[in-house]
Amino acid sequence: MKIRLPRALVQWGAGPLVTGIASTWRMEVRHGERWQAARATSGPRLFLLWHEALLPLLWHHRHQGIAIVVSRARDGQYLIDYALRLGYQAIEGSSHRGKVAAMRGSLRALEEGALVAITPDGPRGPRRKLKTGGLAAAQSTGATVFTAHAEARPARRLRSWDRFVIPAPFARVRVTYGPAFTVGPGADGIRDAAERAVRDLAALEQEIAWPGATPTA
């Protein structure tokens, strides 16, 4: 997602506009018990979601004290501004800029027992190609891993690398969560966890897709 506007302008206008639209969305939650279990679990927890589903999930989980990893690039700065308004904690860094800082921040937050959310295909893709840095942090801290996905109808998909989803005003937004799992030891553990996460995210997408919807993969 590429946006080239002055940061102050985005802070002044775009944030309130998005909030106004998001407040009209009609949220439908599936497997909410998995989310409730994640919130009730003590210790480190990591949520994985594809970058394209970020906006509706940011809105749905506002003011819940979640820490998110965001890019130091221009788009990431816009995201920091809006996420902070919604009550998130920001961990700056990404696989392209600030990779070490992102890993250290994620490890620190997980070690403190935080619930951390990352987009493992962000910030520049390739789309739905999972990078394993977050899973490595989960392995190191013994974090429980969950997946989450959202779909909306009607919605606009940007012509960006991630096909970023922007639900329309009064859209129906479906949110769902995958079952918990942990990352086993060694390189095999990370590989198996990555394959599991991709499978779970694909299953979540299929579960909440509307009949007749065109696949986006």
C-alpha positions as CSV (number, residue, x, y, z in Angstrom):
1,M,0.0,0.0,0.0
2,K,1.6,3.2,-1.2
3,I,0.4,6.6,0.1
4,R,2.3,9.8,-0.6
5,L,0.7,12.6,1.4
6,P,2.1,14.8,4.1
7,R,2.0,13.0,7.5
8,A,0.3,16.0,9.2
9,L,-2.4,16.0,6.5
10,V,-3.1,12.3,7.0
11,Q,-3.2,12.8,10.8
12,W,-5.6,15.7,10.5
13,G,-8.0,14.3,7.9
14,A,-7.6,10.6,7.1
15,G,-7.8,9.2,10.7
16,P,-11.1,10.8,11.6
17,L,-12.5,9.9,8.1
18,V,-11.5,6.2,8.6
19,T,-13.0,6.2,12.1
20,G,-16.2,7.6,10.8
21,I,-16.5,5.0,8.2
22,A,-15.4,2.1,10.4
23,S,-18.0,3.0,13.0
24,T,-20.7,2.0,10.5
25,W,-19.3,-1.4,9.8
26,R,-21.4,-4.4,10.9
27,M,-19.1,-6.8,12.6
28,E,-19.7,-10.6,12.5
29,V,-17.4,-12.7,14.6
30,R,-16.7,-16.4,14.3
31,H,-14.7,-18.5,16.7
32,G,-14.8,-15.7,19.2
33,E,-14.1,-18.2,21.9
34,R,-10.6,-18.6,20.5
35,W,-10.0,-14.9,20.9
36,Q,-11.4,-14.9,24.4
37,A,-9.1,-17.8,25.3
38,A,-6.1,-15.9,23.8
39,R,-6.9,-12.9,26.0
40,A,-7.4,-15.0,29.1
41,T,-4.1,-16.9,28.5
42,S,-1.2,-15.8,30.6
43,G,2.2,-15.5,29.0
44,P,3.3,-14.4,25.6
45,R,0.9,-14.6,22.7
46,L,1.4,-13.9,19.0
47,F,-1.3,-13.2,16.4
48,L,-0.6,-13.6,12.7
49,L,-2.7,-11.9,10.0
50,W,-2.2,-11.1,6.3
51,H,-1.4,-7.5,5.6
52,E,-4.5,-7.1,3.4
53,A,-6.8,-7.7,6.4
54,L,-5.1,-5.2,8.7
55,L,-7.6,-2.3,8.6
56,P,-10.8,-4.2,9.7
57,L,-8.8,-6.1,12.3
58,L,-7.2,-2.9,13.7
59,W,-10.7,-1.4,14.1
60,H,-12.2,-4.5,15.7
61,H,-9.4,-4.9,18.3
62,R,-9.0,-1.2,19.2
63,H,-8.3,-0.3,22.8
64,Q,-7.4,-3.8,23.8
65,G,-3.7,-3.1,24.6
66,I,-2.3,-5.1,21.7
67,A,1.3,-4.5,20.5
68,I,1.8,-4.4,16.7
69,V,4.9,-4.4,14.6
70,V,4.8,-1.6,12.0
71,S,7.2,-0.5,9.3
72,R,9.5,2.5,9.6
73,A,8.6,3.4,6.0
74,R,6.2,6.2,5.2
75,D,3.1,4.0,5.1
76,G,4.2,2.5,8.5
77,Q,4.3,5.9,10.0
78,Y,0.7,6.6,8.9
79,L,-0.2,3.3,10.5
80,I,1.6,4.2,13.8
81,D,-0.4,7.4,14.0
82,Y,-3.7,5.7,13.5
83,A,-3.0,2.6,15.6
84,L,-1.9,4.8,18.6
85,R,-5.2,6.6,18.3
86,L,-6.9,3.2,18.6
87,G,-5.0,2.2,21.7
88,Y,-2.3,0.0,20.2
89,Q,1.3,-0.2,21.3
90,A,3.7,0.2,18.4
91,I,6.8,-1.8,17.8
92,E,8.7,-0.1,15.0
93,G,10.7,-2.1,12.4
94,S,10.0,-4.6,9.6
95,S,11.7,-7.1,7.4
96,H,13.0,-4.3,5.2
97,R,13.7,-1.5,7.6
98,G,14.7,-2.0,11.3
99,K,14.6,-5.8,11.2
100,V,16.8,-6.1,14.3
101,A,14.8,-3.5,16.1
102,A,11.5,-5.2,15.2
103,M,12.8,-8.6,16.5
104,R,14.1,-7.1,19.7
105,G,10.9,-5.2,20.3
106,S,8.8,-8.3,19.6
107,L,10.9,-10.4,21.9
108,R,10.8,-7.8,24.7
109,A,7.0,-7.5,24.4
110,L,6.4,-11.2,24.3
111,E,8.8,-11.8,27.2
112,E,6.6,-9.3,29.2
113,G,3.6,-11.4,28.4
114,A,2.1,-9.0,25.8
115,L,-0.2,-10.0,23.0
116,V,1.7,-9.1,19.8
117,A,0.2,-9.0,16.3
118,I,2.2,-9.1,13.1
119,T,1.6,-9.2,9.4
120,P,4.2,-11.8,8.3
121,D,3.9,-10.9,4.6
122,G,4.4,-7.1,5.2
123,P,5.4,-4.5,4.7
124,R,6.1,-5.0,1.0
125,G,5.3,-8.6,0.3
126,P,5.3,-10.8,-1.6
127,R,1.6,-11.1,-0.8
128,R,0.8,-14.0,1.5
129,K,4.4,-15.2,1.6
130,L,5.1,-15.8,5.3
131,K,8.3,-14.5,6.7
132,T,9.4,-16.4,9.8
133,G,10.8,-13.7,12.1
134,G,7.7,-13.6,14.2
135,L,7.6,-17.4,14.6
136,A,11.3,-17.3,15.6
137,A,10.3,-14.8,18.4
138,A,7.5,-17.1,19.4
139,Q,9.8,-20.1,19.5
140,S,12.3,-18.2,21.7
141,T,9.7,-17.0,24.2
142,G,7.4,-20.0,24.2
143,A,4.6,-17.9,22.9
144,T,1.2,-19.4,21.9
145,V,0.4,-18.6,18.3
146,F,-3.0,-17.7,16.8
147,T,-4.2,-16.7,13.4
148,A,-6.8,-14.2,12.4
149,H,-8.5,-13.1,9.2
150,A,-11.2,-10.7,8.1
151,E,-13.3,-10.2,4.9
152,A,-15.8,-7.5,4.1
153,R,-18.7,-7.0,1.7
154,P,-18.9,-4.6,0.0
155,A,-15.3,-3.5,0.0
156,R,-12.6,-2.0,-2.2
157,R,-9.3,-3.8,-2.8
158,L,-6.4,-1.4,-3.6
159,R,-4.2,-2.0,-6.5
160,S,-1.3,-2.6,-4.2
161,W,1.0,-5.5,-3.6
162,D,-1.2,-6.8,-0.8
163,R,-4.6,-5.9,-2.3
164,F,-5.4,-4.0,0.9
165,V,-9.0,-4.3,1.9
166,I,-11.0,-1.2,2.7
167,P,-14.6,-2.1,3.7
168,A,-17.3,0.3,2.4
169,P,-19.5,2.3,4.7
170,F,-22.0,0.0,6.4
171,A,-20.2,-3.1,5.1
172,R,-20.6,-6.4,6.7
173,V,-17.2,-7.4,8.1
174,R,-16.5,-11.0,9.1
175,V,-13.7,-11.7,11.6
176,T,-12.5,-15.2,12.5
177,Y,-9.7,-16.8,14.5
178,G,-7.7,-20.0,14.1
179,P,-6.9,-22.5,16.8
180,A,-3.8,-22.0,19.1
181,F,-0.5,-23.8,18.4
182,T,3.1,-23.5,19.5
183,V,6.4,-23.5,17.7
184,G,8.5,-26.6,18.1
185,P,12.3,-26.6,18.6
186,G,14.9,-25.9,15.9
187,A,14.6,-25.1,12.2
188,D,12.1,-27.9,11.7
189,G,9.8,-26.4,14.4
190,I,9.8,-23.0,12.6
191,R,9.2,-24.6,9.2
192,D,6.3,-26.7,10.5
193,A,4.8,-23.7,12.3
194,A,5.0,-21.6,9.1
195,E,3.2,-24.3,7.1
196,R,0.6,-24.6,9.8
197,A,0.0,-20.8,9.9
198,V,-0.4,-20.6,6.1
199,R,-2.9,-23.6,6.2
200,D,-4.9,-22.0,9.0
201,L,-5.1,-18.6,7.3
202,A,-6.3,-20.3,4.1
203,A,-8.9,-22.2,6.0
204,L,-10.1,-19.0,7.8
205,E,-10.4,-17.2,4.5
206,Q,-12.5,-20.0,3.0
207,E,-14.7,-20.2,6.1
208,I,-15.8,-16.6,6.0
209,A,-15.9,-16.0,2.2
210,W,-19.3,-15.1,0.7
211,P,-20.8,-17.6,-1.7
212,G,-19.7,-16.8,-5.2
213,A,-16.8,-14.6,-4.1
214,T,-13.8,-14.6,-6.4
215,P,-10.8,-16.1,-4.8
216,T,-8.1,-13.5,-4.1
217,A,-5.1,-15.8,-3.8
